[in-house]
Amino acid sequence: MLVFVFQSAFSHKKNERLANMKKRIASIIGIILILSLYIVSLVSAIFAKEVKGLFAASVFCAIVLPIMIWWFITVYKWVHKKDNNNDDMSDKQSDKQA
């Protein structure tokens, strides 16, 4: 029994580390993508004198995409926060009934 408790605690820490590693990798990829938007904007401003639409599109993406990503994350947290509260409430009610 004691061995099972230690194994489950170890696997829980391992799962947390794996989740944190996935978040870090996703964050690094996101940073690289956002920085590439700014680099493309700079390069298109310098070299693409004939095509002004490319510069405007890259500046638009460099401003709008980070705002949209932040908005999606905020809405996701807001929507799933209510799900967690409902689960907690149902657990408390079942404990009271038992």
Phi, psi and omega in degrees: 000314181296323178296321179298319179298316179294320179294319180292324177294319179294318180292328177296316178295323179295320178294321177296318179297318179296318178295318178295323179295319179295320178295319179296317179297316179296322179294317180296318178297318178297318178297317179298318180295318180292319177296324178295328175299316180292323179293318178297321177298315180295314181295319180291329177291326182279313191258336185261069181288329184281327184254096181280340180293328179295317179295316180297319179294320181290323176292319177301313180295323181292334179266313189282319184299313177298324177294318179294320178297316178299319181295316179298318179295318179297315180294320178300313179297321181294317181291316184280345175294320179292325177297317180294321179295320179295320178296319179295320180295318180293325176295318180294321180293321179291327177292322180292324182288331183283000000 
